Amino acid sequence: MAQYKHDRFFKFYIQSLYKTKGETQQNIQVRNDEDLEIDLMFFGNRDNPGWQ
């Protein structure tokens, strides 16, 4: 997948924004009938005081 300037900026911005709320991962491979990729996924940590 081609990665454009605005795409890199968006991924960096979202990761910085959610850093206090949990964890983000990029380019996660998903195996199904066809190979897919998740560009950016957020895993929230509700025990983190950043949610309150």
C-alpha positions in Angstrom: 0.0 0.0 0.0 1.3 3.4 -0.9 2.0 5.7 2.0 1.4 9.4 1.3 2.5 12.4 3.3 -0.9 13.0 4.8 -1.2 9.4 5.8 2.1 9.5 7.7 1.1 12.7 9.4 -2.3 11.3 10.4 -0.7 8.1 11.9 1.9 10.1 13.8 -0.8 12.6 15.1 -3.2 9.8 16.2 -0.4 7.9 18.0 0.6 11.1 19.8 -3.0 11.9 20.7 -3.7 8.4 22.1 -0.4 7.8 23.8 -1.8 8.6 27.2 -5.0 6.5 26.7 -3.5 3.2 25.5 -1.4 1.7 22.8 -1.5 2.0 19.0 -0.1 -0.4 16.4 0.5 0.2 12.7 0.3 -2.1 9.7 -1.2 -5.2 11.3 -1.4 -8.1 8.9 -4.9 -9.8 8.8 -5.1 -13.3 7.2 -8.5 -14.1 5.6 -9.5 -15.2 2.1 -7.2 -12.4 1.0 -4.3 -10.7 2.7 -5.4 -7.5 4.4 -3.7 -4.9 6.5 -5.0 -2.6 9.3 -3.3 0.8 8.9 -3.7 1.8 12.5 -5.4 0.1 15.5 -5.9 1.5 19.0 -5.9 -0.7 22.1 -7.4 1.2 25.1 -6.3 0.7 28.6 -9.2 1.6 30.9 -7.0 1.2 34.0 -4.9 4.2 32.9 -5.9 7.4 34.7 -5.8 9.2 31.4 -9.4 8.0 30.8 -10.7 9.9 33.8 
